[in-house]
Amino acid sequence: QVQLVESGGGLVQAGGSLRLSCAASGNIVSIKTMGWYRQAPGEQRELVALITTTESTNYADSVKGRFTISRDNAKNTVFLQMNSLKPEDTAVYYCNVGSVNRLGFTLNAWGQGTQVTVSS
């Protein structure tokens, strides 16, 4: 089983910055793609950013140029640096991690979610 612990959410004014972290632990041999998703009230969960094992990245159009995803493989941790935040970025942010366990199975785990609120 894989456990994900998120941190870094909070309340910030428009134009401000926040940095989210998500640390993975448990039955992990290797970490695959790591990503961040978000879900606003009444909306579907959407992809924010992904980072692969080769550190290739992919961003939603709405956050390009403002958000940066990165990873620390030694610590099984993924980060999301969010700059120039807008009220429309308000949502619960979830990390998602693909991993391979000791039996060779590929697992997909979600974090518990962290609230990001951007005031205008």
All heavy atoms as an XYZ file, in Angstrom:
900
protein
N       0.831     -1.180      0.000
C       0.000      0.000      0.000
C       0.878      1.248      0.000
O       1.966      1.242      0.578
C      -0.898      0.007      1.214
C      -2.015      1.039      1.159
C      -3.020      0.845      2.277
O      -2.961     -0.136      3.022
N      -3.945      1.763      2.406
N       0.412      2.289     -0.670
C       1.150      3.538     -0.776
C       0.380      4.629     -0.040
O      -0.831      4.767     -0.206
C       1.346      3.939     -2.245
C       2.041      5.289     -2.350
C       2.141      2.869     -2.984
N       1.092      5.395      0.757
C       0.490      6.529      1.461
C       1.061      7.821      0.903
O       2.266      7.920      0.649
C       0.772      6.472      2.966
C       0.144      5.299      3.685
C       0.959      4.023      3.540
O       2.183      4.038      3.579
N       0.266      2.901      3.366
N       0.194      8.786      0.698
C       0.595     10.111      0.219
C       0.200     11.147      1.254
O      -0.944     11.153      1.705
C      -0.075     10.430     -1.113
C       0.173      9.464     -2.264
C      -0.541      9.965     -3.524
C       1.652      9.299     -2.532
N       1.131     12.006      1.606
C       0.860     13.082      2.564
C       1.123     14.411      1.878
O       2.251     14.694      1.470
C       1.730     12.949      3.821
C       1.462     14.109      4.768
C       1.442     11.614      4.512
N       0.060     15.201      1.774
C       0.150     16.503      1.126
C       0.291     17.606      2.160
O      -0.203     17.492      3.290
C      -1.110     16.762      0.299
C      -1.363     15.760     -0.793
C      -2.626     16.086     -1.567
O      -3.056     17.253     -1.516
O      -3.177     15.184     -2.204
N       0.925     18.689      1.755
C       1.012     19.869      2.614
C       1.204     21.101      1.741
O       1.538     20.985      0.557
C       2.190     19.737      3.595
O       3.407     19.607      2.894
N       0.965     22.263      2.348
C       1.270     23.511      1.674
C       0.092     24.336      1.213
O       0.275     25.448      0.721
N      -1.110     23.816      1.342
C      -2.261     24.610      0.933
C      -2.526     25.748      1.902
O      -1.872     25.875      2.930
N      -3.504     26.586      1.549
C      -3.855     27.688      2.430
C      -4.593     28.776      1.718
O      -5.078     28.603      0.595
N      -4.677     29.923      2.385
C      -5.360     31.100      1.869
C      -4.323     32.128      1.447
O      -3.398     32.441      2.216
C      -6.281     31.682      2.941
C      -6.952     33.022      2.630
C      -7.904     32.876      1.452
C      -7.694     33.536      3.870
N      -4.486     32.649      0.232
C      -3.538     33.635     -0.286
C      -4.303     34.645     -1.125
O      -5.355     34.333     -1.696
C      -2.431     32.932     -1.115
C      -3.015     32.274     -2.353
C      -1.309     33.880     -1.460
N      -3.780     35.848     -1.193
C      -4.395     36.870     -2.034
C      -4.008     36.659     -3.496
O      -2.962     36.060     -3.801
C      -3.958     38.260     -1.588
C      -4.556     38.699     -0.261
C      -4.262     40.161      0.048
O      -3.236     40.687     -0.371
N      -5.161     40.796      0.783
N      -4.848     37.158     -4.369
C      -4.551     37.071     -5.793
C      -3.180     37.687     -6.070
O      -2.827     38.734     -5.517
C      -5.625     37.795     -6.601
N      -2.419     36.996     -6.924
C      -1.064     37.432     -7.230
C      -0.011     36.802     -6.346
O       1.191     36.912     -6.629
N      -0.447     36.136     -5.291
C       0.480     35.505     -4.367
C       0.944     34.138     -4.834
O       0.621     33.690     -5.945
N       1.696     33.479     -3.957
C       2.292     32.185     -4.284
C       2.067     31.180     -3.172
O       1.944     31.553     -2.001
C       3.806     32.341     -4.507
O       4.088     33.199     -5.588
N       2.025     29.923     -3.563
C       1.998     28.818     -2.631
C       2.822     27.674     -3.215
O       2.944     27.551     -4.439
C       0.569     28.311     -2.380
C      -0.359     29.140     -1.493
C      -1.771     28.567     -1.528
C       0.147     29.216     -0.078
N       3.325     26.833     -2.336
C       4.090     25.654     -2.772
C       3.484     24.421     -2.104
O       3.467     24.330     -0.874
C       5.553     25.799     -2.401
C       6.442     24.628     -2.795
C       7.878     24.955     -2.424
N       8.800     23.852     -2.516
C       9.483     23.506     -3.583
N       9.305     24.170     -4.715
N      10.323     22.493     -3.568
N       3.009     23.517     -2.921
C       2.434     22.271     -2.417
C       3.489     21.165     -2.455
O       4.324     21.126     -3.373
C       1.236     21.845     -3.254
C       0.103     22.862     -3.417
C      -1.034     22.242     -4.221
C      -0.392     23.355     -2.087
N       3.414     20.276     -1.473
C       4.306     19.116     -1.434
C       3.471     17.856     -1.236
O       2.416     17.897     -0.604
C       5.298     19.236     -0.273
O       6.099     20.366     -0.396
N       3.975     16.761     -1.757
C       3.300     15.468     -1.593
C       4.377     14.398     -1.479
O       5.126     14.174     -2.431
C       2.388     15.195     -2.776
S       1.634     13.553     -2.770
N       4.442     13.767     -0.318
C       5.446     12.744     -0.056
C       4.809     11.360     -0.069
O       3.787     11.142      0.597
C       6.112     12.993      1.293
N       5.426     10.450     -0.804
C       4.923      9.082     -0.914
C       5.754      8.150     -0.045
O       6.978      8.292      0.052
C       4.975      8.624     -2.363
N       5.063      7.193      0.576
C       5.761      6.202      1.386
C       4.994      4.885      1.327
O       3.856      4.838      0.865
C       5.883      6.676      2.834
O       4.600      6.841      3.414
N       5.637      3.825      1.815
C       4.972      2.533      1.834
C       5.686      1.515      0.975
O       6.901      1.544      0.809
N       4.900      0.617      0.415
C       5.413     -0.491     -0.391
C       5.778      0.031     -1.783
O       5.024     -0.124     -2.735
C       4.370     -1.597     -0.468
C       4.886     -2.826     -1.180
O       6.013     -2.868     -1.669
N       4.051     -3.846     -1.263
N       6.945      0.655     -1.870
C       7.356      1.303     -3.116
C       8.733      0.811     -3.526
O       9.677      0.882     -2.733
C       7.392      2.836     -2.962
C       5.994      3.382     -2.645
C       7.943      3.489     -4.225
C       5.995      4.855     -2.283
N       8.825      0.327     -4.743
C      10.130      0.013     -5.322
C      10.593      1.155     -6.211
O      11.755      1.552     -6.192
C      10.076     -1.310     -6.118
C      11.374     -1.529     -6.885
C       9.792     -2.479     -5.185
N       9.662      1.665     -6.993
C       9.995      2.790     -7.860
C       8.743      3.645     -8.059
O       7.617      3.147     -8.012
C      10.525      2.325     -9.213
O       9.543      1.580     -9.906
N       8.981      4.921     -8.278
C       7.914      5.882     -8.534
C       7.844      6.157    -10.026
O       8.885      6.362    -10.664
C       8.147      7.188     -7.765
C       8.144      6.929     -6.261
C       7.098      8.233     -8.142
C       6.792      6.688     -5.668
N       6.676      6.175    -10.562
C       6.474      6.481    -11.986
C       6.049      7.945    -12.134
O       6.618      8.817    -11.502
C       5.441      5.511    -12.565
C       5.842      4.055    -12.436
C       7.139      3.761    -13.183
C       7.511      2.311    -13.142
N       8.789      2.031    -13.835
N       5.038      8.180    -12.929
C       4.566      9.546    -13.139
C       3.909     10.083    -11.874
O       3.199      9.366    -11.174
C       3.573      9.587    -14.305
O       4.262      9.208    -15.504
C       2.979     10.967    -14.487
N       4.194     11.358    -11.597
C       3.594     12.038    -10.453
C       2.823     13.236    -10.994
O       3.230     13.839    -11.997
C       4.670     12.500     -9.471
C       5.635     11.388     -9.083
S       6.952     11.951     -7.978
C       6.149     11.783     -6.381
N       1.739     13.575    -10.324
C       0.941     14.673    -10.846
C       0.098     15.363     -9.794
O      -0.015     14.892     -8.652
N      -0.431     16.487    -10.201
C      -1.354     17.253     -9.372
C      -2.654     17.467    -10.143
O      -2.630     17.782    -11.339
C      -0.766     18.611     -9.001
C       0.362     18.532     -8.029
C       1.699     18.483     -8.316
C       0.249     18.468     -6.603
N       2.411     18.383     -7.161
C       1.563     18.381     -6.089
C      -0.820     18.468     -5.710
C       1.821     18.310     -4.725
C      -0.569     18.402     -4.361
C       0.738     18.323     -3.874
N      -3.756     17.299     -9.447
C      -5.090     17.542     -9.985
C      -5.791     18.509     -9.034
O      -5.367     18.699     -7.897
C      -5.880     16.238    -10.079
C      -5.352     15.269    -11.104
C      -4.172     14.552    -10.881
C      -6.031     15.053    -12.302
C      -3.673     13.664    -11.833
C      -5.555     14.154    -13.253
C      -4.381     13.465    -13.005
O      -3.899     12.593    -13.939
N      -6.873     19.092     -9.497
C      -7.648     19.961     -8.616
C      -9.129     19.818     -8.916
O      -9.530     19.446    -10.024
C      -7.226     21.421     -8.753
C      -7.523     22.056    -10.095
C      -6.918     23.455    -10.157
N      -7.222     24.122    -11.420
C      -6.693     25.288    -11.772
N      -5.838     25.921    -10.963
N      -7.021     25.831    -12.929
N      -9.914     20.118     -7.893
C     -11.361     20.032     -8.031
C     -11.997     21.202     -7.305
O     -11.873     21.336     -6.081
C     -11.891     18.714     -7.473
C     -13.361     18.483     -7.743
C     -13.784     17.050     -7.456
O     -13.087     16.295     -6.774
N     -14.935     16.655     -7.991
N     -12.658     22.055     -8.072
C     -13.386     23.184     -7.509
C     -14.811     22.739     -7.184
O     -15.298     21.754     -7.758
C     -13.400     24.333     -8.504
N     -15.497     23.442     -6.291
C     -16.869     23.065     -5.940
C     -17.770     23.002     -7.167
O     -17.781     23.911     -7.986
C     -17.302     24.194     -5.000
C     -16.041     24.695     -4.410
C     -15.018     24.580     -5.493
N     -18.480     21.897     -7.299
C     -19.404     21.732     -8.411
C     -18.750     21.383     -9.732
O     -19.440     21.283    -10.758
N     -17.430     21.206     -9.713
C     -16.699     20.915    -10.945
C     -16.088     19.518    -10.878
O     -15.949     18.932     -9.809
C     -15.596     21.941    -11.174
C     -16.069     23.376    -11.241
C     -16.841     23.662    -12.507
O     -16.622     22.954    -13.516
O     -17.685     24.591    -12.492
N     -15.707     19.017    -12.052
C     -15.005     17.743    -12.103
C     -13.528     17.943    -11.778
O     -12.988     19.037    -11.958
C     -15.154     17.131    -13.500
C     -16.548     16.616    -13.800
C     -16.585     15.789    -15.074
O     -15.751     15.948    -15.954
N     -17.551     14.891    -15.177
N     -12.908     16.887    -11.300
C     -11.477     16.942    -11.034
C     -10.741     17.083    -12.363
O     -11.066     16.407    -13.345
C     -11.021     15.677    -10.308
C      -9.618     15.745     -9.757
C      -9.306     14.538     -8.885
N     -10.177     14.469     -7.711
C      -9.998     13.582     -6.725
N      -9.005     12.706     -6.777
N     -10.818     13.574     -5.684
N      -9.761     17.971    -12.386
C      -9.024     18.219    -13.620
C      -7.528     18.142    -13.385
O      -7.033     18.425    -12.294
C      -9.384     19.599    -14.193
C      -8.989     20.761    -13.311
C      -9.242     22.117    -13.956
O      -9.739     22.176    -15.088
O      -8.916     23.133    -13.302
N      -6.821     17.785    -14.452
C      -5.374     17.738    -14.386
C      -4.789     19.139    -14.307
O      -5.204     20.028    -15.055
C      -4.831     17.030    -15.624
C      -3.314     17.052    -15.794
C      -2.638     16.219    -14.727
C      -2.929     16.575    -17.188
N      -3.809     19.310    -13.411
C      -3.073     20.573    -13.326
C      -1.696     20.406    -13.967
O      -1.311     21.184    -14.836
C      -2.919     21.028    -11.862
C      -2.064     22.282    -11.780
C      -4.294     21.253    -11.230
N      -0.959     19.374    -13.534
C       0.399     19.182    -14.052
C       0.845     17.749    -13.805
O       0.423     17.117    -12.832
C       1.368     20.147    -13.385
N       1.714     17.257    -14.703
C       2.297     15.929    -14.584
C       3.796     16.022    -14.771
O       4.283     16.886    -15.504
C       1.758     14.992    -15.665
C       0.313     14.511    -15.602
C      -0.020     13.716    -16.859
C       0.088     13.666    -14.359
N       4.528     15.095    -14.127
C       5.958     14.992    -14.351
C       6.311     13.513    -14.410
O       5.940     12.731    -13.540
C       6.766     15.744    -13.274
C       8.257     15.710    -13.592
C       6.473     15.221    -11.870
C       9.076     16.704    -12.769
N       7.041     13.137    -15.459
C       7.386     11.733    -15.660
C       8.706     11.404    -14.978
O       9.369     12.255    -14.378
C       7.500     11.435    -17.159
O       8.662     12.107    -17.681
C       6.266     11.910    -17.912
N       9.119     10.145    -15.147
C      10.383      9.710    -14.549
C      11.577     10.393    -15.198
O      12.632     10.518    -14.573
C      10.545      8.187    -14.671
O      10.396      7.816    -16.054
C       9.489      7.456    -13.857
N      11.416     10.835    -16.442
C      12.501     11.557    -17.122
C      12.358     13.066    -16.947
O      13.021     13.842    -17.626
C      12.506     11.219    -18.620
O      11.225     11.558    -19.174
C      12.785      9.748    -18.829
N      11.419     13.452    -16.064
C      11.151     14.856    -15.734
C      10.588     15.645    -16.910
O      10.710     16.878    -16.951
C      12.388     15.530    -15.135
C      12.931     14.782    -13.946
C      13.649     15.649    -12.912
O      13.682     16.874    -13.082
O      14.181     15.083    -11.956
N       9.958     14.931    -17.818
C       9.145     15.613    -18.817
C       7.868     16.084    -18.130
O       7.295     15.365    -17.302
C       8.803     14.641    -19.952
O       7.901     15.217    -20.859
N       7.431     17.301    -18.450
C       6.278     17.890    -17.764
C       5.155     18.215    -18.731
O       5.374     18.430    -19.930
C       6.682     19.164    -17.012
O       7.239     20.099    -17.939
C       7.685     18.866    -15.920
N       3.953     18.276    -18.170
C       2.778     18.632    -18.946
C       1.878     19.467    -18.041
O       1.679     19.112    -16.875
C       2.042     17.373    -19.413
C       0.886     17.686    -20.339
O       0.958     18.611    -21.132
N      -0.185     16.925    -20.235
N       1.363     20.573    -18.572
C       0.555     21.483    -17.767
C      -0.789     21.751    -18.434
O      -0.898     21.790    -19.662
C       1.265     22.823    -17.595
C       2.549     22.758    -16.809
C       3.777     22.604    -17.441
C       2.534     22.860    -15.414
C       4.956     22.539    -16.716
C       3.707     22.803    -14.681
C       4.916     22.638    -15.341
O       6.083     22.584    -14.625
N      -1.787     21.994    -17.617
C      -3.043     22.511    -18.130
C      -2.800     23.904    -18.692
O      -1.973     24.660    -18.162
C      -4.077     22.572    -17.016
N      -3.504     24.247    -19.746
C      -3.311     25.554    -20.376
C      -3.524     26.692    -19.383
O      -2.851     27.726    -19.447
C      -4.271     25.716    -21.558
C      -3.875     24.863    -22.754
O      -2.718     24.405    -22.794
O      -4.727     24.659    -23.639
N      -4.448     26.502    -18.459
C      -4.806     27.563    -17.530
C      -3.697     27.904    -16.535
O      -3.743     28.960    -15.897
C      -6.078     27.185    -16.767
O      -5.877     25.985    -16.050
N      -2.705     27.018    -16.377
C      -1.656     27.269    -15.389
C      -0.270     27.422    -16.023
O       0.701     27.698    -15.313
C      -1.606     26.151    -14.324
C      -2.983     25.956    -13.691
C      -1.078     24.849    -14.889
N      -0.174     27.235    -17.316
C       1.129     27.354    -17.988
C       1.738     28.724    -17.737
O       1.065     29.751    -17.841
C       0.967     27.112    -19.488
C       0.814     25.660    -19.871
C       0.669     25.498    -21.379
C       0.500     24.033    -21.752
N       0.267     23.852    -23.214
N       3.027     28.714    -17.405
C       3.727     29.965    -17.147
C       3.587     30.464    -15.723
O       4.287     31.394    -15.313
N       2.676     29.862    -14.954
C       2.473     30.297    -13.567
C       2.834     29.192    -12.567
O       3.317     29.497    -11.481
C       1.015     30.699    -13.350
C       0.550     31.838    -14.229
C      -0.838     32.323    -13.831
N      -1.862     31.293    -13.995
C      -2.628     30.855    -12.998
N      -2.495     31.332    -11.779
N      -3.547     29.921    -13.231
N       2.566     27.948    -12.923
C       2.826     26.820    -12.027
C       4.025     26.020    -12.530
O       4.236     25.901    -13.748
C       1.620     25.884    -11.974
C       0.402     26.444    -11.287
C       0.295     27.773    -10.928
C      -0.671     25.607    -10.994
C      -0.828     28.272    -10.297
C      -1.804     26.081    -10.366
C      -1.876     27.422    -10.030
N       4.763     25.446    -11.597
C       5.901     24.588    -11.941
C       5.853     23.328    -11.099
O       5.801     23.402     -9.863
C       7.231     25.306    -11.702
O       7.278     26.516    -12.468
C       8.393     24.405    -12.110
N       5.875     22.191    -11.772
C       5.913     20.917    -11.070
C       7.342     20.401    -11.063
O       8.084     20.573    -12.041
C       4.952     19.889    -11.722
C       4.828     18.629    -10.854
C       5.378     19.542    -13.143
C       3.724     17.671    -11.307
N       7.744     19.799     -9.945
C       9.082     19.223     -9.836
C       9.010     18.009     -8.906
O       7.995     17.799     -8.231
C      10.076     20.257     -9.302
O       9.698     20.698     -8.012
N      10.088     17.240     -8.882
C      10.097     16.048     -8.043
C      11.482     15.825     -7.450
O      12.492     16.202     -8.050
C       9.659     14.807     -8.839
C      10.518     14.475    -10.040
C       9.846     13.434    -10.929
N       9.868     12.103    -10.329
C       9.162     11.070    -10.773
N       8.349     11.237    -11.813
N       9.245      9.882    -10.183
N      11.479     15.222     -6.273
C      12.714     14.820     -5.602
C      12.649     13.304     -5.477
O      11.951     12.775     -4.605
C      12.809     15.490     -4.234
C      14.106     15.154     -3.503
O      14.717     14.111     -3.791
O      14.495     15.929     -2.627
N      13.331     12.610     -6.353
C      13.234     11.153     -6.392
C      13.812     10.502     -5.135
O      13.343      9.443     -4.708
C      13.924     10.612     -7.634
C      13.203     11.014     -8.906
O      11.976     11.043     -8.959
N      13.961     11.348     -9.938
N      14.803     11.124     -4.547
C      15.404     10.555     -3.336
C      14.420     10.544     -2.173
O      14.514      9.704     -1.279
C      16.652     11.339     -2.954
N      13.479     11.485     -2.202
C      12.502     11.603     -1.122
C      11.096     11.197     -1.550
O      10.145     11.380     -0.793
C      12.496     13.039     -0.588
C      13.808     13.470      0.032
C      13.737     14.890      0.562
C      15.052     15.303      1.203
N      15.008     16.695      1.724
N      10.965     10.676     -2.774
C       9.635     10.273     -3.288
C       8.617     11.389     -3.108
O       7.476     11.150     -2.675
C       9.150      8.999     -2.581
C       9.927      7.767     -2.987
O      10.618      7.765     -4.004
N       9.834      6.729     -2.197
N       9.027     12.585     -3.455
C       8.190     13.760     -3.218
C       7.995     14.540     -4.510
O       8.926     14.681     -5.309
C       8.816     14.662     -2.151
O       8.936     13.922     -0.932
C       7.955     15.888     -1.896
N       6.777     15.039     -4.685
C       6.465     15.904     -5.814
C       6.016     17.256     -5.271
O       5.375     17.335     -4.222
C       5.385     15.277     -6.731
C       4.071     15.063     -5.973
C       5.157     16.107     -7.979
N       6.400     18.304     -5.989
C       6.087     19.670     -5.577
C       5.282     20.380     -6.670
O       5.389     20.044     -7.850
C       7.371     20.466     -5.331
C       8.305     19.826     -4.339
C       9.365     19.039     -4.782
C       8.136     20.018     -2.986
C      10.239     18.451     -3.885
C       9.002     19.435     -2.074
C      10.055     18.643     -2.521
N       4.522     21.371     -6.245
C       3.846     22.249     -7.188
C       4.037     23.681     -6.703
O       3.452     24.080     -5.689
C       2.359     21.922     -7.311
C       1.610     22.704     -8.391
C       2.093     22.296     -9.776
C       0.098     22.515     -8.277
N       4.876     24.419     -7.408
C       5.072     25.843     -7.109
C       4.024     26.627     -7.895
O       3.985     26.536     -9.126
C       6.478     26.277     -7.508
C       6.745     27.748     -7.276
C       6.748     28.132     -5.812
O       7.320     27.434     -4.985
N       6.106     29.254     -5.490
N       3.212     27.357     -7.176
C       2.129     28.112     -7.797
C       2.363     29.602     -7.596
O       2.352     30.078     -6.452
C       0.779     27.691     -7.186
C       0.513     26.194     -7.275
S      -1.121     25.727     -6.672
C      -0.961     26.134     -4.933
N       2.588     30.303     -8.678
C       2.812     31.749     -8.645
C       1.675     32.473     -9.360
O       0.914     31.863    -10.115
C       4.141     32.084     -9.315
C       5.325     31.466     -8.608
O       5.326     31.272     -7.393
N       6.356     31.136     -9.376
N       1.599     33.766     -9.118
C       0.574     34.601     -9.767
C      -0.809     33.968     -9.648
O      -1.551     33.856    -10.630
C       0.928     34.815    -11.241
O       2.194     35.418    -11.377
N      -1.137     33.557     -8.455
C      -2.401     32.853     -8.245
C      -3.599     33.740     -8.530
O      -3.559     34.963     -8.279
C      -2.464     32.310     -6.819
C      -1.634     31.034     -6.603
C      -1.343     30.817     -5.130
C      -2.364     29.828     -7.185
N      -4.646     33.124     -9.047
C      -5.879     33.804     -9.390
C      -7.040     33.195     -8.593
O      -6.966     32.029     -8.191
C      -6.165     33.641    -10.888
C      -5.058     34.110    -11.802
C      -5.391     33.794    -13.252
C      -4.279     34.238    -14.186
N      -4.598     33.927    -15.608
N      -8.105     33.952     -8.394
C      -9.260     33.386     -7.683
C      -9.768     32.090     -8.318
O     -10.232     31.187     -7.607
C     -10.303     34.497     -7.761
C      -9.482     35.744     -7.802
C      -8.268     35.386     -8.656
N      -9.665     31.987     -9.629
C     -10.136     30.768    -10.304
C      -9.243     29.556    -10.054
O      -9.581     28.444    -10.471
C     -10.290     31.001    -11.812
C      -9.096     31.629    -12.475
C      -9.235     33.133    -12.631
O      -9.682     33.802    -11.667
O      -8.882     33.647    -13.715
N      -8.119     29.757     -9.381
C      -7.275     28.621     -8.971
C      -7.782     27.988     -7.672
O      -7.256     26.950     -7.248
C      -5.824     29.073     -8.773
C      -5.171     29.520    -10.061
O      -5.378     28.854    -11.092
O      -4.436     30.536    -10.027
N      -8.774     28.604     -7.055
C      -9.320     28.070     -5.810
C      -9.913     26.682     -6.032
O     -10.756     26.495     -6.919
C     -10.401     29.007     -5.257
O      -9.792     30.253     -4.899
C     -11.080     28.411     -4.036
N      -9.442     25.725     -5.251
C      -9.882     24.335     -5.402
C      -9.204     23.489     -4.336
O      -8.297     23.960     -3.635
C      -9.513     23.799     -6.793
N      -9.639     22.243     -4.247
C      -8.893     21.246     -3.483
C      -7.899     20.599     -4.449
O      -8.283     20.146     -5.530
C      -9.821     20.178     -2.873
C      -8.990     19.125     -2.137
C     -10.831     20.824     -1.930
N      -6.648     20.593     -4.062
C      -5.589     20.049     -4.906
C      -5.204     18.655     -4.398
O      -4.961     18.469     -3.203
C      -4.378     20.977     -4.890
C      -4.582     22.198     -5.741
C      -5.490     23.191     -5.373
C      -3.888     22.372     -6.941
C      -5.714     24.301     -6.170
C      -4.095     23.493     -7.744
C      -5.008     24.446     -7.351
O      -5.222     25.546     -8.142
N      -5.124     17.715     -5.331
C      -4.800     16.324     -5.013
C      -3.538     15.904     -5.758
O      -3.411     16.171     -6.953
C      -5.927     15.395     -5.452
C      -7.254     15.635     -4.784
C      -8.189     16.519     -5.334
C      -7.600     14.967     -3.613
C      -9.413     16.734     -4.728
C      -8.820     15.173     -2.989
C      -9.722     16.058     -3.558
O     -10.936     16.274     -2.963
N      -2.649     15.239     -5.056
C      -1.518     14.653     -5.773
C      -1.877     13.218     -6.165
O      -2.710     12.575     -5.543
C      -0.239     14.692     -4.959
S      -0.221     13.666     -3.497
N      -1.235     12.772     -7.213
C      -1.460     11.430     -7.740
C      -0.108     10.844     -8.096
O       0.701     11.495     -8.770
C      -2.360     11.509     -8.971
C      -2.579     10.157     -9.597
O      -1.879      9.764    -10.522
N      -3.554      9.430     -9.092
N       0.132      9.614     -7.640
C       1.440      8.993     -7.836
C       1.274      7.569     -8.341
O       0.521      6.787     -7.755
C       2.244      8.981     -6.526
C       3.522      8.187     -6.680
C       2.551     10.402     -6.082
N       1.969      7.271     -9.416
C       2.052      5.903     -9.897
C       3.328      5.266     -9.369
O       4.372      5.908     -9.319
N       3.230      4.020     -8.947
C       4.406      3.365     -8.380
C       4.367      1.869     -8.655
O       3.325      1.318     -9.017
C       4.487      3.616     -6.870
O       3.372      3.036     -6.210
N       5.511      1.245     -8.473
C       5.631     -0.200     -8.596
C       6.005     -0.756     -7.223
O       6.925     -0.240     -6.577
C       6.699     -0.592     -9.635
C       6.834     -2.105     -9.717
C       6.331     -0.022    -10.995
N       5.289     -1.798     -6.772
C       5.576     -2.340     -5.440
C       6.506     -3.552     -5.538
O       6.981     -3.925     -6.611
C       4.280     -2.684     -4.698
C       3.503     -3.831     -5.343
O       4.014     -4.516     -6.227
N       2.281     -4.050     -4.888
N       6.770     -4.162     -4.399
C       7.760     -5.255     -4.334
C       7.318     -6.488     -5.101
O       8.154     -7.326     -5.457
C       8.030     -5.595     -2.868
C       8.647     -4.459     -2.078
C       9.006     -4.886     -0.667
N       9.422     -3.756      0.153
C       8.611     -3.052      0.916
N       7.321     -3.375      0.976
N       9.056     -2.045      1.624
N       6.033     -6.602     -5.360
C       5.534     -7.735     -6.138
C       5.515     -7.432     -7.627
O       5.119     -8.289     -8.424
C       4.121     -8.106     -5.671
C       4.019     -8.602     -4.232
C       2.564     -8.908     -3.877
C       4.890     -9.827     -4.010
N       5.904     -6.216     -7.983
C       5.940     -5.850     -9.386
C       4.648     -5.263     -9.925
O       4.527     -5.033    -11.122
N       3.689     -5.029     -9.035
C       2.422     -4.456     -9.473
C       2.522     -2.940     -9.544
O       3.167     -2.307     -8.714
C       1.292     -4.842     -8.510
C       0.958     -6.305     -8.527
C       1.237     -7.104     -7.425
C       0.359     -6.878     -9.632
C       0.932     -8.451     -7.439
C       0.057     -8.227     -9.653
C       0.345     -9.016     -8.561
N       1.860     -2.368    -10.540
C       1.786     -0.913    -10.669
C       0.553     -0.417     -9.924
O      -0.548     -0.925    -10.146
C       1.715     -0.493    -12.141
O       2.912     -0.929    -12.805
C       1.588      1.015    -12.259
N       0.743      0.518     -9.049
C      -0.347      1.069     -8.246
C      -0.532      2.545     -8.562
O       0.393      3.217     -9.022
C      -0.032      0.912     -6.758
C       0.278     -0.512     -6.271
C       0.663     -0.471     -4.804
C      -0.908     -1.423     -6.498
N      -1.715      3.027     -8.297
C      -2.027      4.435     -8.488
C      -2.661      4.943     -7.199
O      -3.670      4.405     -6.762
C      -2.979      4.614     -9.672
C      -3.209      6.060     -9.999
O      -4.141      6.683     -9.511
N      -2.358      6.612    -10.837
N      -2.068      5.948     -6.592
C      -2.542      6.445     -5.307
C      -2.879      7.927     -5.374
O      -2.260      8.684     -6.139
C      -1.479      6.211     -4.238
N      -3.862      8.315     -4.560
C      -4.272      9.713     -4.455
C      -3.988     10.240     -3.050
O      -4.149      9.516     -2.064
C      -5.762      9.849     -4.735
C      -6.136      9.628     -6.157
C      -6.512      8.452     -6.740
C      -6.166     10.618     -7.190
N      -6.775      8.647     -8.078
C      -6.575      9.965     -8.375
C      -5.900     11.983     -7.241
C      -6.712     10.644     -9.588
C      -6.030     12.646     -8.439
C      -6.438     11.988     -9.608
N      -3.600     11.508     -2.988
C      -3.474     12.166     -1.704
C      -4.834     12.531     -1.151
O      -5.859     12.394     -1.813
N      -4.834     13.013      0.097
C      -6.095     13.328      0.773
C      -6.675     14.661      0.329
O      -7.840     14.943      0.586
C      -5.870     13.348      2.299
C      -5.242     14.616      2.856
C      -3.733     14.684      2.678
O      -3.119     13.835      2.035
N      -3.122     15.700      3.279
N      -5.870     15.449     -0.368
C      -6.342     16.751     -0.837
C      -5.948     17.864      0.109
O      -5.956     17.689      1.327
N      -5.603     19.000     -0.459
C      -5.283     20.179      0.329
C      -5.983     21.383     -0.292
O      -5.952     21.562     -1.513
C      -3.760     20.394      0.426
O      -3.475     21.484      1.299
C      -3.129     20.668     -0.930
N      -6.607     22.183      0.541
C      -7.400     23.315      0.065
C      -6.509     24.498     -0.284
O      -5.646     24.889      0.509
C      -8.415     23.743      1.120
C      -9.258     24.948      0.748
C     -10.251     24.655     -0.369
O     -10.940     23.644     -0.334
N     -10.328     25.549     -1.348
N      -6.721     25.036     -1.458
C      -6.081     26.285     -1.877
C      -7.193     27.294     -2.143
O      -8.086     27.034     -2.955
C      -5.227     26.083     -3.142
C      -4.749     27.427     -3.680
C      -4.044     25.172     -2.845
N      -7.136     28.415     -1.454
C      -8.136     29.468     -1.621
C      -7.430     30.758     -1.974
O      -6.531     31.194     -1.247
C      -8.965     29.652     -0.343
O      -9.595     28.418      0.011
C     -10.044     30.711     -0.556
N      -7.833     31.352     -3.087
C      -7.240     32.599     -3.554
C      -8.300     33.690     -3.492
O      -9.335     33.598     -4.168
C      -6.694     32.459     -4.983
C      -5.974     33.743     -5.401
C      -5.755     31.263     -5.086
N      -8.043     34.693     -2.687
C      -9.010     35.786     -2.535
C      -8.697     36.909     -3.517
O      -7.535     37.154     -3.857
C      -8.972     36.320     -1.112
O      -7.701     36.863     -0.826
N      -9.753     37.581     -3.945
C      -9.570     38.661     -4.932
C      -9.318     39.992     -4.255
O      -9.445     40.139     -3.055
C     -10.806     38.753     -5.825
O     -11.957     38.954     -5.036
